[in-house]
Amino acid sequence: MTAFILVSGMFTGTHIWQDTVARLTAAGSEVHTVALTGLDGPRAAGDGAVDLETHIADVLAVVDSVVGAAGGAAGRRIVLVGHDYGIHPAVGAADRRAEHIERIVYLDSGLPRDGVPALAAVPDQSLRDRLARTPGTAGTAGTAGADETPGLLPPPALDEWPRWGSTAGVPDAALDRLTALAAPQPLGTLLQPLRLTGAVAPVPTTGVLCTGNGTSIELMQMLVRLGDPALRPLTDPRVTFFELPTGHWPMLSCPAELTDVLLRAAAGEGHRLEPVDDAEGPGHLRPFLMDVPDVPRERHGNVDLYLPDAGEPRPAVVFVHGGPVPADARPTPRDWPGLTGYARCVAGDGAVGVLLDHRLHDLGDYERAAADVAAAVELARADPRVDGDRIALWFFSGGGLIAADWLDEPPAWLRCLAATYPVLAPLPNWGLSETRLRPVRAVANAGDLPIVLTRVGLEMPELAATVEEFLAEAKDRGADVEVIDVPNGHHGFETIDVTDESRAAVRHAMRTVLGHAFGTGTEPGTRPGTP
């Protein structure tokens, strides 16, 4: 028999599993929910001494109870399920009882790491920063500075839950109940580092990704293809994945579907990610889809200039890579073939190609990445070989959010803004509710700035939704947007979809951007007159 042990997330208790427990029980499983100290029962008022170890002990007590009742767990298959924050005490407990755990299910949660506190997985960046600075107190989970209580993080109000994850699919009555029963989160549970011995590493795992909260199997596969060593273990055959088309609380929005997924996970089913083919290499490091000219390159700190054969100042196109990209990734983005291919093509057509490495290494790095882009633009404009009054900006993937500043207040010298398979609004689980970097909103102020958007037909749904939202807003605001479609293109198509369709799209985008940079009606490679 399978024994499920369910561990809830921040601010919530065993009540959140009510429907799931009933359905799993009806399916013939044994089910236990863990009452976490300070979040359940008479201790819900909290205790300043409650920390992550306290909650690990709570989970261990239930595991030991199940094992003891089974006389050593013979014939008992324990599946430990952690939702949200709950994955941290779940993994901590599994590390100490690994021999008794059949599988760990990560239910729309982060990946706990040894020595890292659960605070690192809190999606709200502003709250994370505030708690890291002032660990003794915190205002409400949604509003800084209100009703501060030592040692506790007050729960969200009804309209503040989206800061902790998408509420898509949760019925109004269930959201009201979630709010009414929510308890303050003891800060020690977020601030104490998780300590792991490594014993948990061989335990099979399943990730249940809630696509309405911004994560999908395709997105995980793309991140693996980027070659981040930290994600390589996700391609282990013992790791499986499922998707649920809902927000962050599937036990409230789709308990029947969640029950089915948990039963299938316990049986070892699920999608397995493909490892990177070492012979072929990660997709972003494969050759550019077109032949490119060999042009001079100059390196200035974190900025590279690709120079045309010209005796007078020329327009420049600044290419902004996506991310987050791990700080130790090698090669860095400005040496990725896809980006260098664009820069060399631009230089071959008579403009200056500008590539930079910005510091978007984590979702909390957008502000400093935006500053890096602004600095690179000024460096390029100050170069005597660049016509500082004729600049185009071209954004890719996750770098798309940085376009917001330039859309919101386009300078007179910005002749065109391009975006290729961009992210144009923060995803729900990115914790960027307070960021100004929202192109979806900023396009309202774009005026007559030409915008060239390359849209891929095989985009990940969660990213495609941000593009469609942007285009709808742009249409309502009368923005000047030209869409170039690549119906059979994937995210990063320039190095993975080497087809005539892809080449035509790149040439079209390049021709359009350079046309705006040189001046309307002027062919690339010739010097326009004064506008």
Protein Blocks (a to p, Z undefined) as FASTA:
>chain_A
ZZddddddehiafklmmmmmmmmmmnopacdddddehiacjllnopfkbcfklmmmmmmm
mmmmmmmmnooopoiacddddehjllmmmmmmmmmmmmmpmbdcdehiadddehiafklm
pmblmlmmmmmmmmmbccdfkbghiapaehiacdddfklmmmnocfehiafklmmmmmmm
pccddfklmmpccddehlmmmpccdddddfknopafklmmmmmmnopaklmmmmpmkbcc
ddddddfblmlmmmmlmmmmmmmmmnopacddddddfknopfklmccfbdcdddddddeh
jaccdddddfbdcdddddddeddddfkbccdfklgfklmmmmmmmmmnopacdddddfbf
bfklmmmmmmmmmmmmmmmmmpmkbcfklccdddehjllmmmmmmmmmccfklmbdcdeh
iafbdcfklopmmbcblfklmmmmnmmaccdddddfkbcfklmmmmmmmmmmmmmnopac
dddddfkbcehklmmmccfklmmmmmmmmmmmmmmmnoghiaghiacddZZ
